[in-house]
Amino acid sequence: MHWTHKDLLDVCDLSTGDVERIFETADSFMEINRRQVKKVPTLKGKSVVLFFAEPSTRTKTSFDVAAKRLSADTFSLAKSGSSLSKGESLKDTAWTLQAMNPDAIVLRDSRSGAARFIAERLDCSVLNAGDGWHAHPTQALLDAFTLRRAWGGEFAGRTVTILGDIAHSRVARSNVNLLTRLGATVRVCGPRTLLPPRLDTWPVTVCHDLGSGLDGADAVMCLRLQLERQQDGLLPSLREYAQTWGLSRRALRKAKAGAKVLHPGPINRGVEIASDLADDPDSLILDQVASGVAVRMALLFLFLTRKD
Amino acid sequence: MSNAEFIVKGARWRGESVDVLVAQGRILELRPSGNYMDPGAQKIPAGGALLLPALTDCHVHLREPGFEYKEDIVSGLGAAAQGGFANIMCMANTRPVNDEAAVTEMMLEKARRAWKNGPRLFPVAALTRGLAGAELAELAELRRAGCVAASNDGLPVRNSELFRRAVEYAADAGLIVIDHCEDPDMAPGAGVNEGEVSSRLGLKGQPVAAEAMQVARDILLAEYLGLPIHIAHVSCRQAVELLAWAKGRGVPVTAETCPHYLLLTDEAVENYSTAAKVSPPLRTLDDVLAVRQALREGVIDILVTDHAPHAAHEKEVPFAEAPNGISGLDTALALTMRMVDEGILDLDTALRAWCWRPAEIFGLPACTFKRDDPADFVLYDPGAPWELTPERMRSKGKNTPFMGQTLPGRVNALFVGGVRIV
């Protein structure tokens, strides 16, 4: 069956069958990533623009590696090096890029809805690499892919706790959507100042203390805390946050034995997660990075070989 | 013998076929349609069109001086005429701000030159110099220059002591204060209600409390001072409940809302639609129902458009960057008649809110079709649905979430001071 989606803006645009297809494709690319020669000619001649209008190391590098391993050409553009920094509108920047006729644009932007905005105006595929607080579909896909491998493919009966700054997290929004659709139970846990409004309309349980948030969880997904939240008046201090909401080995005892720990990175060690726990064998943080390359290879493959 | 200069024949008013007799810019008589002898009077057949008093819009942004590319006084008055408005009040957030008599005089002069016979322009003075919220503007002089009200518009005065003094001083100057109610520290200009939609879209939303707290402040001040304050564009149930409480106590507050707060919920910003980004933001269905009921019951006194035209390129940006506002003059009457057709409002409520009550609050001319009233009226054809397209809007601002919709009827004719201008 042909892949028909033009863009990847959010995980809710994908059917469960689409997600399974991405995972199966990523499984095959995991094998390529372990070869001595990690490059295949699948996307030779295709060009991918990596347009990161917001700083990023992991996601951008991951996409870059993924594209190159499939032999696509990549072109990087940052806000500081683009006309956006001179006040050009996003629409004009998009049209300029379009005129260069790329096959896909991978976009990271600090404004919610930016990926949809670009996708509605361009003919090439747009892959959302994170827009504002809204969505980070490739991160959610790689997180779920990582857990799927750790759990042997089964999400039903599993509980995932997403811990920390839910309100400002595109990772949380996309993960809630994807994990619940795959059958997991999702809890969100954090101080009220970092929880979004109307969580009663989300398919999650809300926990206002760390103990109940972690109780019996099969996996804990820590979110990166933006350090400026203290200046925003949302937290009294990082010290208090770390003591009250930081994931420590002791706090993790409330979760199931062998509970998996995830973090989308970059980590503030000692703030949202204790340093030793980040390096623990049950931590999947580096597996997430490895899975990320395979999942993004799968996505680039599917979107760049799609048929309308 | 009536001495009428012209007679509009066969219009429909409150279910009856009527003739309107006009002389020297004023209503002579409204009488059942018939074959009366009126020698010398020009006959204008209405063809069964609805007769309505011309509308008054107490909250409009004309953008001139300073932002003529969005709208200017000529184009804004053109949109007002097409929309059936005889009077419009324009806000002070121009560049320069309308905080000096010279700016007011320039606006009035441009309006007179471009539209000799109306729609009439009534400028609203800046409440504070430069809308900065620090010092009072010269309100007495602005009143003398022609302003009819004072407002800090979208930049509400944070300092309650200064706001109190502004209300007192404005009252002495003969100006009513209009207050845009929004706690300036709570997500100002977010453009989206804080709730399920903002949460899902990952947008910073503004809670209804930001509006309601400022409404509460104004009510307490109006009661304490015994002076009127007019609350701009009410959007939420909490504000409505506070207003009902205040009016029950006899507090001299009045209030307005806009067609979009009666017709749209925050679902309209789905897919990051900047056309539906307004301040205060569109709220929930519960708020819409509360605002509708408040208008029917007179808790909200008047309807306004909050006409806020913007250039296309300004709205064609990611949601957070887009300016707030809907271009509303062209569509207000048709949207109102849609609400009448749908039973959301009855016609009398709509006319009270668009015509008679605004005149009472701000001391403006109004037509009730009694002898000597200004001959300001509209012939509205309810049987002429039209599709809203950019080309059909007279305003330079094409920014409306109703674009592409079929509206139920249109203005066939507008008379202002007895002169047909549409």
Interface residues (C-beta under 8 A of the other chain):
Chain A: S89 L90 K91 D109 R111 S112 G113 A114 R116 F117 D131 G132 W133 H134 A135 R170 R173 P196 P197 R198 L199 T201 W202
Chain B: E194 G195 E196 S198 S199 R200 L201 G202 L203 K204 G205 P207 N271 Y272 H313 E316 V317 P318 F319 A320 E321
